[in-house]
Amino acid sequence: KTHAHRNYIDDIPRDVKIRRLNEIINSFHENAKIRYSQFIGKPQLVLIEGYSKRDSQRLKGISDGGHKIHFDDANVIDCIGVNNNNIDLMMKHLENSSKRNRFNNLFDISQKTTNMKSGDYVLVLPISTTGCSFDAIPLAKMSIAQFNNGKFSEYNINVGDNLHVFIDKYKNVNKI
């Protein structure tokens, strides 16, 4: 028991306590969503932990910043052992297209594709946040060294309405 518990009377009504707690929780979630929104459109490297508990078609992982990220289980470009210049060209194209909000110019990097599994590192593009986790689009499987040697933190993809259309077209062109 604490000093306050032993020496003071609890004269605060229960409904006031609940209201105050809810205010604190809501304030936390609002601030978390603001903080998390700075990562939208910025590529992240994610360690895949497995499938989501809520949706067996989606994978979950954790970024190097400790953020939870959920994304669809799909084939991705296998960049393991690929020259970072090719990956850099892909990211520049994606960024430039997003700035114009015109995702109709497709870019074919002609790479082999692969499935994702637990323990893989995957480059993802966060597209939305709840303030507790991210929803993302998986782009490529790569190593930590490739991510660290690349310039991925410099990219900022404008996540507009047409991004999903572009990603779908991009996957079709690259046979992902």
C-alpha positions as a Markdown table, in Angstrom:
| # | Residue | x | y | z |
|---|---|---|---|---|
| 1 | Lys | 0.0 | 0.0 | 0.0 |
| 2 | Thr | 1.1 | 3.5 | -0.7 |
| 3 | His | 1.3 | 6.6 | 1.5 |
| 4 | Ala | -1.7 | 8.1 | -0.3 |
| 5 | His | -3.7 | 4.9 | 0.2 |
| 6 | Arg | -2.9 | 4.9 | 3.9 |
| 7 | Asn | -3.4 | 8.6 | 4.6 |
| 8 | Tyr | -6.0 | 10.0 | 2.2 |
| 9 | Ile | -9.6 | 9.3 | 1.5 |
| 10 | Asp | -10.6 | 8.3 | -2.0 |
| 11 | Asp | -13.4 | 10.8 | -2.6 |
| 12 | Ile | -13.3 | 11.0 | -6.4 |
| 13 | Pro | -16.4 | 9.4 | -8.0 |
| 14 | Arg | -15.8 | 6.4 | -10.2 |
| 15 | Asp | -17.3 | 8.0 | -13.3 |
| 16 | Val | -14.8 | 10.9 | -12.9 |
| 17 | Lys | -11.9 | 8.5 | -12.7 |
| 18 | Ile | -13.1 | 6.6 | -15.8 |
| 19 | Arg | -13.6 | 9.9 | -17.7 |
| 20 | Arg | -10.1 | 11.1 | -16.8 |
| 21 | Leu | -8.6 | 7.7 | -17.7 |
| 22 | Asn | -10.3 | 7.8 | -21.1 |
| 23 | Glu | -9.0 | 11.4 | -21.7 |
| 24 | Ile | -5.5 | 10.2 | -21.1 |
| 25 | Ile | -5.9 | 7.2 | -23.4 |
| 26 | Asn | -7.5 | 9.2 | -26.2 |
| 27 | Ser | -4.7 | 11.8 | -25.9 |
| 28 | Phe | -2.1 | 9.1 | -26.1 |
| 29 | His | -3.7 | 7.6 | -29.2 |
| 30 | Glu | -4.0 | 11.0 | -30.9 |
| 31 | Asn | -0.3 | 11.8 | -30.3 |
| 32 | Ala | 0.8 | 8.3 | -31.3 |
| 33 | Lys | -1.1 | 8.6 | -34.6 |
| 34 | Ile | 0.5 | 12.0 | -35.3 |
| 35 | Arg | 4.0 | 10.5 | -34.5 |
| 36 | Tyr | 3.3 | 7.4 | -36.6 |
| 37 | Ser | 2.0 | 9.4 | -39.6 |
| 38 | Gln | 5.5 | 10.7 | -40.2 |
| 39 | Phe | 6.4 | 7.2 | -41.4 |
| 40 | Ile | 3.7 | 7.0 | -44.0 |
| 41 | Gly | 5.3 | 6.8 | -47.5 |
| 42 | Lys | 8.8 | 6.2 | -46.1 |
| 43 | Pro | 10.1 | 2.7 | -47.0 |
| 44 | Gln | 10.8 | 0.5 | -43.9 |
| 45 | Leu | 12.7 | -2.7 | -43.5 |
| 46 | Val | 10.6 | -5.3 | -41.7 |
| 47 | Leu | 11.5 | -8.6 | -40.0 |
| 48 | Ile | 8.6 | -11.0 | -40.7 |
| 49 | Glu | 7.3 | -12.6 | -37.5 |
| 50 | Gly | 4.5 | -14.7 | -39.0 |
| 51 | Tyr | 0.9 | -14.4 | -39.9 |
| 52 | Ser | -1.5 | -12.0 | -38.4 |
| 53 | Lys | -3.9 | -13.3 | -35.7 |
| 54 | Arg | -6.8 | -11.5 | -37.2 |
| 55 | Asp | -6.3 | -12.3 | -40.8 |
| 56 | Ser | -4.5 | -15.5 | -42.1 |
| 57 | Gln | -3.8 | -13.8 | -45.5 |
| 58 | Arg | -1.7 | -11.1 | -44.0 |
| 59 | Leu | 1.7 | -11.1 | -42.5 |
| 60 | Lys | 2.9 | -9.2 | -39.5 |
| 61 | Gly | 6.4 | -8.0 | -38.8 |
| 62 | Ile | 8.4 | -5.5 | -36.8 |
| 63 | Ser | 10.5 | -2.6 | -38.2 |
| 64 | Asp | 13.9 | -1.7 | -36.9 |
| 65 | Gly | 12.2 | 1.1 | -35.0 |
| 66 | Gly | 10.0 | -1.5 | -33.2 |
| 67 | His | 6.8 | -0.6 | -35.0 |
| 68 | Lys | 4.2 | -3.3 | -35.8 |
| 69 | Ile | 3.5 | -3.5 | -39.5 |
| 70 | His | 0.9 | -5.7 | -41.3 |
| 71 | Phe | 0.9 | -6.4 | -45.0 |
| 72 | Asp | -0.5 | -8.9 | -47.6 |
| 73 | Asp | 1.1 | -12.2 | -48.1 |
| 74 | Ala | 2.2 | -12.0 | -51.8 |
| 75 | Asn | 5.2 | -12.6 | -54.0 |
| 76 | Val | 7.8 | -9.8 | -53.9 |
| 77 | Ile | 10.9 | -9.0 | -55.9 |
| 78 | Asp | 13.8 | -10.9 | -54.6 |
| 79 | Cys | 16.6 | -8.4 | -54.2 |
| 80 | Ile | 19.0 | -10.6 | -52.3 |
| 81 | Gly | 22.3 | -10.3 | -54.1 |
| 82 | Val | 21.0 | -7.6 | -56.5 |
| 83 | Asn | 22.9 | -4.4 | -57.2 |
| 84 | Asn | 21.4 | -1.6 | -55.1 |
| 85 | Asn | 21.5 | 0.7 | -58.1 |
| 86 | Asn | 18.6 | -1.3 | -59.6 |
| 87 | Ile | 16.6 | -1.0 | -56.4 |
| 88 | Asp | 17.5 | 2.7 | -56.2 |
| 89 | Leu | 16.1 | 3.2 | -59.7 |
| 90 | Met | 12.9 | 1.5 | -58.7 |
| 91 | Met | 12.5 | 3.7 | -55.6 |
| 92 | Lys | 13.3 | 6.9 | -57.5 |
| 93 | His | 10.7 | 6.0 | -60.1 |
| 94 | Leu | 8.1 | 5.3 | -57.4 |
| 95 | Glu | 8.9 | 8.6 | -55.6 |
| 96 | Asn | 8.8 | 10.7 | -58.8 |
| 97 | Ser | 5.6 | 9.1 | -59.9 |
| 98 | Ser | 4.0 | 9.8 | -56.5 |
| 99 | Lys | 5.0 | 13.4 | -56.6 |
| 100 | Arg | 3.1 | 13.9 | -59.8 |
| 101 | Asn | 0.3 | 11.6 | -58.5 |
| 102 | Arg | 0.6 | 9.8 | -61.8 |
| 103 | Phe | 1.3 | 6.2 | -61.4 |
| 104 | Asn | 0.7 | 5.1 | -65.0 |
| 105 | Asn | 4.4 | 5.0 | -66.1 |
| 106 | Leu | 5.5 | 1.5 | -65.2 |
| 107 | Phe | 9.0 | 0.5 | -64.4 |
| 108 | Asp | 10.1 | -3.0 | -65.1 |
| 109 | Ile | 13.3 | -4.0 | -63.1 |
| 110 | Ser | 12.9 | -7.6 | -64.4 |
| 111 | Gln | 13.8 | -9.3 | -61.2 |
| 112 | Lys | 12.9 | -12.8 | -60.0 |
| 113 | Thr | 10.2 | -13.0 | -57.4 |
| 114 | Thr | 9.9 | -15.0 | -54.2 |
| 115 | Asn | 7.5 | -15.8 | -51.4 |
| 116 | Met | 7.9 | -14.3 | -48.0 |
| 117 | Lys | 8.2 | -16.3 | -44.8 |
| 118 | Ser | 9.0 | -15.8 | -41.1 |
| 119 | Gly | 12.5 | -14.6 | -40.6 |
| 120 | Asp | 12.8 | -12.8 | -43.9 |
| 121 | Tyr | 13.5 | -9.1 | -44.2 |
| 122 | Val | 11.2 | -7.2 | -46.5 |
| 123 | Leu | 11.1 | -3.7 | -47.8 |
| 124 | Val | 7.6 | -2.3 | -47.2 |
| 125 | Leu | 5.9 | 1.0 | -47.9 |
| 126 | Pro | 3.6 | 2.1 | -45.0 |
| 127 | Ile | 0.3 | 3.5 | -46.4 |
| 128 | Ser | -1.8 | 4.0 | -43.3 |
| 129 | Thr | -1.6 | 3.9 | -39.5 |
| 130 | Thr | -3.9 | 3.3 | -36.6 |
| 131 | Gly | -1.6 | 4.9 | -34.2 |
| 132 | Cys | -0.6 | 1.5 | -32.9 |
| 133 | Ser | 0.5 | -0.2 | -36.1 |
| 134 | Phe | 0.9 | 0.3 | -39.8 |
| 135 | Asp | -0.7 | -1.2 | -42.9 |
| 136 | Ala | 1.9 | -1.5 | -45.7 |
| 137 | Ile | 2.6 | -2.7 | -49.2 |
| 138 | Pro | 5.4 | -5.2 | -49.5 |
| 139 | Leu | 7.9 | -4.2 | -52.2 |
| 140 | Ala | 11.0 | -6.4 | -52.1 |
| 141 | Lys | 12.9 | -9.0 | -50.1 |
| 142 | Met | 16.3 | -7.8 | -49.2 |
| 143 | Ser | 19.1 | -8.1 | -46.6 |
| 144 | Ile | 19.8 | -5.7 | -43.8 |
| 145 | Ala | 23.1 | -4.7 | -45.5 |
| 146 | Gln | 21.3 | -3.8 | -48.7 |
| 147 | Phe | 18.8 | -1.7 | -46.8 |
| 148 | Asn | 21.5 | 0.0 | -44.8 |
| 149 | Asn | 23.7 | 0.6 | -47.9 |
| 150 | Gly | 20.7 | 2.0 | -49.8 |
| 151 | Lys | 19.2 | 5.4 | -49.5 |
| 152 | Phe | 15.8 | 4.3 | -48.5 |
| 153 | Ser | 15.4 | 6.7 | -45.6 |
| 154 | Glu | 15.7 | 9.6 | -48.2 |
| 155 | Tyr | 12.6 | 8.5 | -50.1 |
| 156 | Asn | 9.2 | 9.9 | -49.4 |
| 157 | Ile | 6.4 | 8.3 | -51.5 |
| 158 | Asn | 3.2 | 10.4 | -51.7 |
| 159 | Val | 0.5 | 7.9 | -50.6 |
| 160 | Gly | -2.4 | 9.1 | -52.7 |
| 161 | Asp | -5.5 | 7.5 | -54.0 |
| 162 | Asn | -3.8 | 6.1 | -57.0 |
| 163 | Leu | -1.0 | 4.3 | -55.2 |
| 164 | His | -2.8 | 1.0 | -54.9 |
| 165 | Val | -3.6 | 1.1 | -58.7 |
| 166 | Phe | 0.1 | 1.8 | -59.4 |
| 167 | Ile | 1.3 | -1.0 | -57.1 |
| 168 | Asp | -1.2 | -3.4 | -58.8 |
| 169 | Lys | 0.0 | -2.4 | -62.3 |
| 170 | Tyr | 3.6 | -2.6 | -61.1 |
| 171 | Lys | 3.1 | -6.1 | -59.8 |
| 172 | Asn | 1.5 | -7.2 | -63.1 |
| 173 | Val | 4.3 | -5.7 | -65.2 |
| 174 | Asn | 6.9 | -7.4 | -63.0 |
| 175 | Lys | 4.9 | -10.6 | -62.8 |
| 176 | Ile | 4.8 | -10.5 | -59.0 |
